[in-house]
Amino acid sequence: MEPAQSIIKNLGGPSAVAEIAGVHRTRVSNWSRAKEKGGTGGIIPFKHVPALLAAAKEKNVALSADDFLPNDNAETAA
């Protein structure tokens, strides 16, 4: 689910993002899971955004705070 799925992919996958965020890999995977299935519905918890933005900058990955906002159009287009 977006936007988590794209952000996780662009930063190197669940294991890399888990290391950046300081959480277990399964926690990161839950960010891409539907709320009905125990996930966050594609939303990355705000407390992790600064670390992920810093890692993106370090890795030269184009990522902004706006990329973390839910986009209803992305879900309906999928």
Secondary structure as GFF3:
##gff-version 3
##sequence-region A 1 78
A	DSSP	alpha_helix	4	10	.	.	.	ID=ss1
A	DSSP	alpha_helix	14	21	.	.	.	ID=ss2
A	DSSP	alpha_helix	25	31	.	.	.	ID=ss3
A	DSSP	three_ten_helix	35	37	.	.	.	ID=ss4
A	DSSP	three_ten_helix	46	48	.	.	.	ID=ss5
A	DSSP	alpha_helix	49	58	.	.	.	ID=ss6
A	DSSP	three_ten_helix	65	68	.	.	.	ID=ss7
A	DSSP	alpha_helix	72	77	.	.	.	ID=ss8
###
